[in-house]
Amino acid sequence: MESKLRVLPAAPSAPVRESLAQAAYAALKASILENLLPPGHEAVEQAIAEQLGMSRTPVHEALLRLQHEGLVRVLPRRGVRVLPIDPTDLGETYEVLIALEGAAAALLARRGAAGAAALAAMAAATTAMAQALAAGDRPGWAAADDRFHRTLLAGCGNAKLARLAQTAADQAQRARSASVALRAEPTASVAEHQAILAALGAGQAEPARAAVAAHRQRASRDILRVLATLPG
């Protein structure tokens, strides 16, 4: 587990125990979603705690939370294993995400001026994707792609919808990170994002919903095809 974890700071305003558990959760989750801790990776809790510079208690709490989200399995007396990406489960996850992101797009299209900041951030993420592709920076492209979709959810004006979509968005990010180096050049995503932005900017709710669905359906097919070629 050494030199693999993405260590993030704890929130200083939270009580110490909750703050440490949140920091451990954030570091471990980011490392899993970015494929720094790949499927099948195993580690003992004490080693994780030592690397994060904290006791085992907050680490254990963080791992139980990640287990509830389907990212790891806590192994009694053995530590923890990062779970593989199950293609069937991922396909179902994309169906959920397509429905929720489509609803978010329709809501955002109707927000008018209230959604302008979200649209600007999504446009900036799309520009960053194109720049990353031109530079051959696949991880940078993946990060910008994730920002686009997270901003869509956060900007729709429905906090409950955004929270419900969070776990599905996490699984999509993990699949994206695991497959990005093996996929064909993902140039279609930039044009598809621009089509989504055009519909949103015009205030067209149903075209925005349809553009999001078409984009996610095409991207999920590409990702699932790559993941099917990976061992075990």
N, C-alpha and C positions, 0 to 999 in steps of 0.2 A: 504493500500500500504506500510505500515511501515515495515521496516526490510526485505523487499522482493526485492527491486531494487538492481541490481548489478551496483554500482557506479564506473564509469571509468573516468580517468583524461582527461581533455580537451587538445587538441594539443596546446602547448605554442606558436608555431610560427604563428598560424592563428589569424586574427583579432578577437577581443574579442567576438563580437556577434556571428560570425560564429563558433568560438571555443566552446562557451557555447552550441549552438544549436547542434553541433556535439557530444559534451559530453552527452547531454540529450538523443540524438538519440541512441548513442552507449549503454548507460546504459539501456534504455527502451527496445531496441531491444534484447540485451543479456538476459535480464530478461524474455522476452517473448519466445525467442528461447529455453531457458533452462527450461521453464515451471515454473519459479519462479512466473510469472504472468500468471496463467492458463486461458484457454478459459472461457469467461463469466465474468472475473474479471472487476469490475468497480471502477473508482477513479475520483476525481475532479482534475483539472489541478493545483489548488493552493496547494493541498496536495502533489502532485508530485514535484512541484517546491520547496516546503519547504524541502522535504526530500533530494532533490538534491542540495539544498543551492543556488538556483538561482531564477531569476524572472520568471513570467509566459511566457514572450515573447519567449525565446528560447525553452521552453518546448512545447509551442503551435506549433512552427515551426517543432519541432521534431515529434510531434504527427501527423501533417499533412503529413509529409514524410512517417511515418509508415502506415497511412491510405492509401496513394497511393500504398504502397507495399502490401496491403491487410491483414495487421496484426491487425489493430484496427479500430474502428469507433469513430470519434469525435462526441459527442452528445451535441448539442446546450444547453447551460445553465445547463448541467448535468455532463459534464466531458468527459470521454472516456471509451469505453468498448473493452476488448480484444476479438477479433472475434473467433468463434469456428473453428475447422479444418473441412472443408467440404470434405467428402470422394470422391465425384465426382471430385471436383477441385483438390484434392490431387492426384488422379489417373492420371489426365491429366498433372499435374505438373511432376509426375514421368516419364511420356512418354517423356516430353521435356528434363528432366534431363538425361534420358538414352541416348537420341540422342546426347546431347551435351557432356556428359562425354565419350561416346564411341568415338566421334570425337577427344576429348582431348587425350584419350588413344592412338589412332592411331598416332596422331601428336607426342606425347611424345616418342612412340616407335621408331619413325624415327629420333629423335634428337641425339641419340647416346651419346657421352660423354657430350654434352651440357645438357642432362637431368639427369646426374648422381646424382646431389645434390637432385633433386626432388625424385628420386627413393630411395635414402638413407633415406630421411625424411619419405617417405611412409612406408619403411620397419620398421623404428623406431616406427611409429604409430601402425603398425600391432603387433609388439612386445608388445607395451604398452597395446593394446587391450587384448592380451592373458594374460598378467600379471594382468590386472584389473579383468578379468573374474575369474582367479584363486583365487583372493582375495575377490570375491563377490562384487566388486565395479562396479555396473551397470552404474552410472553416469560417472565414469572414463572411462569405456568401450565406452560409447556413445561419450565422448569428443574425444577420440583417433580415433574412427571411422570417426568422422567429420573431424579431421585433415587429415586423409588419403585422403578423397575425395576432400577437399579444396586444398590440395597440388597437387593432380592430375590435377585439373583445372589450378592452378597457374603456374604449371611447363610445361604446354603443349607448351608454346612459342607463343600462340595467345591470346593477352590481351583482344581483343574484345570478343572472345568466352568465356573467363573466366568471363568477366563482364556480358554477356548475361545469363550465368548460375547462377549468384549470387543469384537472387531472388528464383529460383527453389531450389538451395542448401539450402537457409535459410528455406524454407518451409519443406524440407526433414529433416533438423536438428530439427525443431520444432516437427514434427511428431515422430521422433526418441525419443526425450526427453519425449514426452507425453506418449509413449507406452512402453518405455524400462523396466519399473518395472513390467509390466504385460505380457511381452512376455516370451516364453520359452527360456531357456539358448541359447543365440545367438552364439553358437560355430561355426556354418557354416561360419560366416563372416570371421573369421581368415583364414580358408583354402581357401576361395574364394579370399581374398586379396592376399594370397600367389600365387594363380594361375595367378592373374592379374600381379603381380610383375614378375613372371617367363616369361610371354609373353613380358612384357616391357623390361626386361633385355636381352632377346634374340633378341630384335629389330623386333618383329613380330607384325606388325600393326593390321592386321585383327583379329588374335587370341586375341590380347589385347582388341580390341573393343568388340569382342564377350564375353570375360570373364567379362568385365564391365557390359554389358547388362544382362548377366545371373545372376550376383550378384545382381544388382539393381532390377531386376524383381522378384527374389525370396524374397529379403528383403522387397520390397514394398508390396508384397502379405501378408507377415507376419504382417507388420504394419497395413495395411488396415483391415485385419481380426480382429486385436485387437481393433482398433478404432471403428469398427462396433458394438462392445459389450458395448461401453461406453454410458452413458445416454446423451440424447439430444445434 
